[in-house]
Amino acid sequence: MNQYNCLIVDDEPIAREIIQTYCGHLPDLNVVASCGNALEAKAEFQKSRIDILFLDINMPVLNGISFLKTVNPKPQVIFTTAYKEYALDAFELSAIDYLVKPFSLERFIIAVDKALDRLKPSPIRLYPVTESNPEDFLFIKTDGKIFKIQHSDLLFAEASGNYTKIVTTQNTLLPGMTFSSFEELLPKSVFLRIHRSFIVNKSRINHIEGNRVFIGTTEIPIGSNYREGFLKALGL
């Protein structure tokens, strides 16, 4: 059985103990350290590979969101906080979930399962060339508005917890819909899943270098389990 390294970062000792106890119920998780501030956590990233990061936001010296911006490559991030208002910032940083204290073991397990789903290998998915939907646009509802998006303007989409980050030539949208639900709206011969968390518009790809796709100035990783199917879809 594979184990995934976890790091807990929270300035409240009781909160750290609760998360560590919850982790103890899940055999997939191995807690490598429990830190009281971001600087301690930074040092742990130098020592070990971290797969899942449980991160508080309001902390002294360096808050969780600022700290996460310094981490590269980023692990799967589950924010644990008493404040709801940081949720959008968290998902813009590709957090897998956002737990508002106090949270139950059940809610914790749901968040961890999302992270594990991204971390565990998935089969290559090949898309058919035929299209059932001839329309060249879709409608997305977010922030009390409904946006019409032309397929040709949609650059890429990224999974962000229960949200999907949609990047177009005009703007960036964050509708409250799952990544798989959004994927179903797209024509499969044009939009290719290249990573568990990314779908790209193949007509917008500037170039491919190693395991990276470049769309404009944006660099997007190619997941190892998707690479073969992606190259076949490009005719390579």
N, C-alpha and C positions, 0 to 999 in steps of 0.2 A: 504494500500500500504506500502510495506517495504521500509525503508530508510536506506541507507548505509553511515556510517561515513567516511568522507574524511579529510585528512590532507594535507595542502599545505606547502611545504618547498622550499623557494627560497630567495636568498639574495637581489633580485631586487624588490622593492615595486611595480613597474608597472607590472612586470610579475605576482606577486601574485594577484594583482587586476584583471588582465585579466582572470586568471584561476578561481578566485572566481566568476567573472561575468559569465563565461562559465558554471560553476557549477550551477548558479542560474537558468539557462535555463532548467535544468534537474531535475524533481521532485524526482527522486530516490536518489539524492545526498544531504547529509547534511554535510556542512563544519563545523567541530568542532573547527578548529583553522587554522591560517595562520602564519607561522613562518619564521623568517629571517635567521635562522641558525640551524644546526643539533642539537646543545645542547638544544635549545628551543623545538625542535621537540621531542627529547628524553623524555623530561618532559611530553609532551602531551601523549605519549604512556603509561605513568604511570597512567594517569587520565581516559583515554577513550579507548574503543575498536576502533581500526582504521581498516576499511575495504579496503579503497583505499588510497594510498599515491602518491601524485604528488610531484616528487622529482627532484630538480635541481642537477647538478653534481659539477660545479665549485663554491664552497662556501668557505668562510674563516673558519679557525680553523679545520674543518673536512669536507672533500668533501662528495658528495652524495653517491658514491660507498662505501667509507670507513664506512660511517654512516650506510648504509643498512646492512653491514656485522655484525653490533652490534644488529640488531633488530631481535627478535625471540619471538613468531612466526611472520613470515613476512606477511604483508597484500598484496593485489594486488598492484603492483608497476608500475606506469607510469612515466618514466623519462621525464623531460622537460629541454632541454638544447640547447645551441647554437652550440654545438660541435658534429659532426657526429662520430668522431673517438672512442668514448666510447661505441658504440652500442654493440660490442661483449661482453665486460665486463658486460654490463647491462643485456644481455640475459643469460649470464652464472649465473647471480644471479636471474634468473627466472622472470625478468621483463615482464609484460604483453604487454608493448608497449614502444616505444621510440619516443618522439615528438621533432623535431628540430625547435627551434624558428626562425622566428615567425610562428606559426601554426594557422590554421583556426578553426573556431567553428566546421565545418564539420569533420575535421581530429580529433579534440578533442573528438567528440561524438563517432567516430569509436573506438577510444582507450577505452573510458569508457564502450562502449557496450561489448568489449572483457572482461573487468574486471567483469562486471555484469553477463556475461554469466558463468563465473567461480563461482561467489558468489551465484547465484540463484540455488535452488535445481533442480536436473535433475533425470529423471526416471532411475530405475535399468535396466541395459542392460544385458540380458542373451545371451550367444553365443552358436550357434549350435556346435555339436561335429564333424560333417562331414567337410571335407576339399575339396575345389575345386582346390587348387594348391598343387601338390605333391612335388614341389621343396623345398629344405631345406636351401635356401639361398636367398638373395636379393641384389640388387645393389643400392648404394646411391651415388649421385654426390654432392660434396662440395669442396670448395677451389681449383677448377680447376682440381680435380681428381675424379675418379670413384672408389668407394670402394666396394668390394664384402664382404658381411657380412653373415657368417653362422648363421642360427637361434640359434644354440646351443651356440654361442659366444655372443649373444645379451642379455645383462643383464636386462636393462630396458630403457624406453624412457620417457622424460619429456617435456611437452609443455613449450615453451619459446617465447611467442609473435608470430611472423610470422615464427619463427624457431622451429625446434624440436631437442632437445638435446638427442643424442643416445649414450648410454654408453655400450661398449662391453668389453670383456676380454682384448683386445689389446689397445683400445684408446677411446676417446670421440669425436664424430662428431657433428657438428652444421649446418646441411643443411638448406637451405632456403625453407622449405616446411611446410605446416600446420600440426598440430598434427593429424587431422582427415585424411589427405591424407596419412600420414605415417601409421596410424592404418590400413588402407585398404590393405596395402602390407603384413600384418602379418597373419599367420594362427591363427584363433580365439581360437582353442582348446589349444594352447600352450601359447599364449600371452593374458593376461587378463587385462582389464581396471579395476583398483582398486580405481581410484580417477579421478576427472575431468582432472587432469594434469599428471597422471602417468599410464603407461602400464608396466607390469612386465612379465618376462619369468618365468612361474610357476616352470619349472624344475630347476631354479636357486635360488629358495627361500630356505634360511637356516632355518628360523623359523618365526612364527607369534606370536606376543605378544601384546595383547590388540588390539588397532587400528593401529598397525604398522607391516609392513613386513620388514624382514631383508634379504638383499642380500649381502653376504660378510659383510663388515663393514658399508654398507649404510642402513640407516633407511628411509623407505618410508611410508607415511601415507595412511591409508585406508579411503576413503570417506564414510560417513555414508550412502549415497544413493547407494553405490556400495557394501557394506559389504555382504549383503545377497546373491547377485548374485555371488560374488567372492567365498564365502564359498561353495555354491552349485556347482560351477565349479570345486572345489577341492574335491567334494564328501563328504562334511562335513555338 
